[in-house]
Amino acid sequence: DLQLVESGGGSVQAGGSLRLSCTASGGTFDDSEMGWYRQTTAGGDWLELVATIATDGTTAYADSVKGRFTVSRVNAPNTLYLQMNTLKLEDTAVYFCAAGDDFPTRVPSTRVATQFFDHWGQGTQVTVSS
């Protein structure tokens, strides 16, 4: 069964950059639309959509990250990336990757996410400090 594993999180000062990775194991996501969500402390259990990328490479971003974040994917090996530049304090969150057909702007919780999406990762923490 396909599993998604995020990595690349960490602590960074405001204005800095990080690149998150989401690697597939036990299968591929060549035929899947992929996305990144994040869960902030302020948002409680809610997850907000950060970015998506379709199989043809078409991308979409939340307004809050547009112009700062870039989502990309490679199929060999199956890896999804999220390049995050000019990080802000409010970008502090746990970031999750997902594979599926539909990407709502918000998802109530990770429990719901694991049921809704075809595949869902375990998350990686990003902490931005001043």
C-alpha positions in Angstrom: 0.0 0.0 0.0 1.2 3.5 -0.9 2.6 5.4 2.1 3.6 9.1 2.1 6.5 10.3 4.3 7.2 14.0 4.8 10.6 15.3 5.7 12.6 18.6 5.7 10.8 20.4 8.5 12.7 22.2 11.1 13.3 25.6 12.8 14.2 28.7 10.8 14.2 32.4 11.4 11.7 34.6 9.7 12.7 35.4 6.2 14.5 32.1 5.8 13.7 29.1 3.6 13.0 25.4 3.9 12.2 22.7 1.4 9.8 20.0 2.4 9.7 16.6 0.7 7.0 14.0 0.5 8.3 10.6 -0.6 6.2 7.7 -1.7 6.9 4.1 -0.6 5.1 0.9 -1.4 3.7 2.4 -4.6 3.6 5.5 -6.8 1.6 8.7 -7.1 2.2 9.3 -10.8 -1.5 9.3 -11.5 -2.6 11.3 -8.4 -3.1 15.0 -7.8 -1.0 15.9 -4.8 -1.3 18.6 -2.2 0.1 20.1 0.9 -1.9 21.0 4.0 -0.9 22.6 7.3 -2.2 22.6 10.8 -1.4 25.7 12.9 -1.8 26.1 16.6 -4.2 29.0 16.0 -6.3 26.8 13.8 -6.8 24.0 16.3 -7.5 20.7 14.6 -8.4 22.4 11.3 -6.1 21.9 8.4 -5.7 24.5 5.7 -4.8 23.8 2.1 -1.4 25.3 1.1 -0.8 24.1 -2.4 -1.8 21.5 -5.0 -0.2 20.1 -8.1 -2.0 18.1 -10.7 -0.5 15.3 -12.8 0.1 17.7 -15.7 2.0 20.1 -13.4 -0.7 22.6 -12.9 -0.4 24.3 -9.5 -2.5 26.3 -7.2 -1.8 28.1 -4.0 -3.5 29.6 -1.0 -3.4 33.4 -1.1 -1.3 33.4 2.1 1.6 31.6 0.5 1.3 32.8 -3.1 4.6 34.2 -4.4 6.6 32.6 -1.5 5.9 28.9 -1.8 6.5 26.6 -4.8 5.1 23.1 -5.1 6.7 20.7 -7.5 6.8 17.0 -8.2 9.1 14.4 -9.8 8.0 10.9 -10.7 11.3 9.1 -10.5 11.6 8.7 -7.6 8.1 9.7 -6.6 8.7 12.9 -4.6 6.6 15.9 -3.9 8.3 19.1 -2.8 7.3 22.4 -1.2 9.9 25.1 -1.4 9.1 27.7 1.2 10.8 31.1 1.0 10.5 34.3 2.9 9.0 32.4 5.8 6.8 34.2 8.3 5.9 33.5 11.9 2.4 32.5 10.8 3.8 29.8 8.6 4.6 27.8 11.8 2.7 24.6 11.5 2.7 20.9 10.9 2.8 20.3 7.2 1.1 17.2 5.6 1.1 15.9 2.1 -1.9 14.2 0.5 -2.9 12.3 -2.6 -6.4 12.4 -3.9 -9.0 13.7 -6.3 -10.4 16.6 -4.4 -8.7 19.1 -2.2 -11.0 21.2 0.1 -9.7 24.5 1.3 -10.1 23.3 4.9 -10.3 19.9 6.5 -11.6 19.5 10.0 -8.9 17.3 11.4 -6.2 14.8 10.6 -8.6 12.0 11.5 -11.0 13.2 8.8 -8.1 13.7 6.4 -6.9 10.1 6.7 -10.5 9.0 5.8 -11.0 11.5 3.0 -7.8 11.4 1.0 -6.5 8.4 -0.8 -3.2 8.7 1.0 -2.1 11.0 3.8 1.3 11.5 5.4 2.3 11.8 9.1 3.4 15.4 8.9 6.6 17.4 9.5 6.9 20.4 11.9 8.0 23.8 10.6 8.8 26.4 13.2 9.5 30.0 12.2 11.0 32.3 14.9 11.7 36.0 15.0 
